[in-house]
Amino acid sequence: MLELVIDLAALRANFRQLRQWCRPEVKIMGVVKADAYGHGLVPVAKTLQDAGVDSFGVAYLQEGQRLRQAGITAPILLLMGVLPSEAGAAVQADLEVALFRRDIATALAAQARQQGKKARVHVKIDTGMGRLGILPGEVLPFLEFLAGLPEVEVAGLISHLATADWLDQAYTLQQVREFDALLRQVRDRGWSVPASHIANSGAILALRHTHLDMVRTGIALYGSPPSAEVPPPVPLRPVMSLRSQILQLKDLPAGSSISYGRTYIAPQPIRLAALPVGYCNGYSRLLSNRGQVLITGQRAPIRGRVCMNLTMVEVTHLPEVQAGDPVTLLGEDGPARLTAEEVAAWAETINYEVYCLLGNSNYRRYTGA
Ligand SMILES: *Cc1c(COP(=O)(O)O)cnc(C)c1O
């Protein structure tokens, strides 16, 4: 009844566009946390690995382990790091760790010693995101501390940008300058830093001088700009679409109320289509009386409240439609198109959340493999 379609050919095309946009020596990390933003961790990672991505970024240990079990051999960075209790498993699976705590470094070193391996870490620095990471003033002492742990290899320094999706680049540039200054200090101390990276999709698309050694891209791979303020300079194709069909069609007289709470009363006779999709499918209840869908390439507005498994749309203006006709909730229908950005605006959120919610709540079908 409801199908989430993931177009791996579009994913591959987006990766190629980004690969060409970045200088050839810049490495590209594909960010596949949150089940690849709802697109499916393993199929997305396999497609990207085959296309030549350099490494992967995930949030949790378990995601890294799943990638290893699926045969992914490229470097994998745990962007949120690990808990001390997870250090052994991370070393075991050859996962790189974002690092911002000394006790975690000690745990990694102990586990690496036991396993006769090195633990590879990326020291996470808070240059102004105000989230994870050590502050710039703590970086040199932290590296000094790590130098005393021979089993811990510093594979990179990492920072994250707070406003890379803004038109106003002042704060982003300030963060990048702070990061550059730190890298210089580290090199002046005679330490080599194999990979430093700060650019997310916003910076990748809008600020090429921030690419440094490596970039970390998520949303652009999935075919969306990070915000309306950063229009992609290269063509990107949305990878996800959500398809359904009309479950029931009926004509109702003027004055009829639609769905729970009677929030829509038909001002005139209407033709109403019931669709088998609701908030349990990640289709936000905020879309009630606000969102639209595509039927026969035309827009149909949602009437009344979105329910757990059902949503009603008006099709009075589309006299040709029949029960069973295809419905597009996200994606293209002929020349018409509904983007995650548009759905996000109706649902008072961002495209990232639309992808995560829809992607992680529905059965997925893959095309373009
Ligand atoms: C999620 C994430 C990214 C990717 O961000 P996009 O805006 O999707 O490109 C990059 N770096 C870190 C640390 C992240 O958590």
The ligand as an ORCA input file, in Angstrom:
! r2SCAN-3c Opt
* xyz 0 1
  C      25.704     14.626     10.169
  C      27.063     15.166     10.121
  C      27.632     15.586      8.906
  C      26.878     15.658      7.595
  O      26.128     16.846      7.527
  P      25.323     17.236      6.192
  O      24.820     18.596      6.476
  O      24.235     16.231      6.055
  O      26.297     17.163      5.080
  C      28.954     15.978      8.921
  N      29.673     15.965     10.074
  C      29.150     15.583     11.256
  C      29.992     15.607     12.479
  C      27.824     15.190     11.324
  O      27.300     14.824     12.498
*
